[in-house]
Amino acid sequence: MVGLHYTKKVFPSGFRMIYRKMRSPLVAVDFWVRVGVRDEKPEKNGLSHFFEHMVFKGTINFPGNLLSRRVQALGGNLNAGTSLDTTDFYLVVPGEYWKEAFSLGIELLFRPLFDPKDIEREKMVIIQEIHLDEDDPEERLTHLLHQRVFGGTPYGMPILGKEETVKGLTREDLLEHQKRFYYLANVTCVVSGNLEENELFAFGEEMVGHLPFSWEFDLSFFPPFPIPIRQIVECRMDVCRNYGAIGFLCGGIKSDDFNVLRLLSVILGDGAGSRLNISLRENQSLVDTIHTAYSYYEKAGIFTVFYTFSQGNRERIEEAIQQELERLFREPPTEEELERARNLLKSSFFNAVETTLGSAELLGRFDVIDNVDHPLQFLLHLERLERSHLLEVARKYFDMERATSILIGPGE
């Protein structure tokens, strides 16, 4: 239907490989590990992100920055990312070097050195990152929102960690983290590019065949989410305008409401044609900017209205937002609005899978926290969604009496 054909193979060790054939001179090799902030203890907050940093500081066969330099010599790109649910490491190289890229990825994940001197130096790098985030009003807004909406759960902790927790991390913590989560059955490798499928799977099986594996899964306890209550948090920063957000706790990527929440986000706050933008910015001039975001994770999600304003007050803006949410039920989305939202979501999807890296990122993330078939299911469900389903989900979550409001304003 959309040309997103792929093959998935699970090896006896539990290691999973997904291949998408693409006509491209580049090959993306993306290793996804099912571990993130949700698996951290509060006193070890930031460990997943610290681990991601430290593997780039040298491995058994490539000490120092030799591995990064080798990837660059191939004309490639190497990077990584940590989230609440996952950690991934990707290499994008010219097609003829795909085997070496795969080997280098294995080296990165399973043979890091964790030199004690590098550990202490990298702590300072991450603490600087934390300070930069604290000085960024948008980053601080998002962190405060997660902290309040997901309060009492690991999802409420920052990905980077806190200065005091990062300072306390040790080499033993890194080794324990590797032992607990970096085993074959906890890893998915997605490869996208113009390769021979059988050769890829045979090579992958050969490369991981000598690595130790375990079927003793370490399932971290995840506490229940707090019952949503009305929360208002206001703070000051050295900024020139006000930054606001209204967040609603909602279902995550595995929820039956996932597709509907994505569609509602586009209808309400994606671009110039969205309801909130037309009403609050164009017609009433209450805000300088306004948009919505649906952040979805394995255990839950947050549906957020973000806005900025130079003059006015939070109460008047929130009243206008509430009126727009209530208008959904009096004036359900028109067929034109639905068509616009569907088209924007489809365009976003196609843009993501147009590149080798975009395909690998999409397929990898869904495979480790849900189901690799989910992207295709999303497109199918998109065409079948009815207005009644939209209104049902909106009623379920969009209750201002259970919303969290954050406002960051100018001042000391």
HELIX and SHEET records of a PDB file:
HELIX    1   1 VAL A   37  ASP A   39  5                                   3    
HELIX    2   2 PRO A   42  LYS A   44  5                                   3    
HELIX    3   3 LEU A   47  MET A   54  1                                   8    
HELIX    4   4 VAL A   55  LYS A   57  5                                   3    
HELIX    5   5 LEU A   66  ALA A   73  1                                   8    
HELIX    6   6 GLY A   95  TYR A   97  5                                   3    
HELIX    7   7 TRP A   98  PHE A  110  1                                  13    
HELIX    8   8 PRO A  116  GLU A  134  1                                  19    
HELIX    9   9 PRO A  137  VAL A  149  1                                  13    
HELIX   10  10 PRO A  154  GLY A  156  5                                   3    
HELIX   11  11 GLU A  163  LYS A  167  1                                   5    
HELIX   12  12 ARG A  171  PHE A  181  1                                  11    
HELIX   13  13 LEU A  184  ASN A  186  5                                   3    
HELIX   14  14 GLU A  197  VAL A  208  1                                  12    
HELIX   15  15 PHE A  258  GLY A  269  1                                  12    
HELIX   16  16 ARG A  275  LEU A  276  1                                   2    
HELIX   17  17 ASN A  277  ASN A  283  3                                   7    
HELIX   18  18 ARG A  314  ARG A  330  1                                  17    
HELIX   19  19 GLU A  335  ALA A  352  1                                  18    
HELIX   20  20 THR A  356  ILE A  369  1                                  14    
HELIX   21  21 HIS A  374  ARG A  384  1                                  11    
HELIX   22  22 ARG A  387  TYR A  397  1                                  11    
HELIX   23  23 MET A  400  ARG A  402  5                                   3    
SHEET    1   A 6 THR A   7  VAL A  10  0                                        
SHEET    2   A 6 ARG A  16  LYS A  21 -1                                        
SHEET    3   A 6 VAL A 187  GLY A 193  1                                        
SHEET    4   A 6 LEU A  26  VAL A  33 -1                                        
SHEET    5   A 6 THR A  87  PRO A  94 -1                                        
SHEET    6   A 6 ASN A  77  THR A  82 -1                                        
SHEET    1   B 5 GLN A 231  MET A 237  0                                        
SHEET    2   B 5 THR A 404  PRO A 410  1                                        
SHEET    3   B 5 ASN A 242  CYS A 250 -1                                        
SHEET    4   B 5 GLY A 301  PHE A 309 -1                                        
SHEET    5   B 5 THR A 289  TYR A 296 -1                                        
END                                                                             
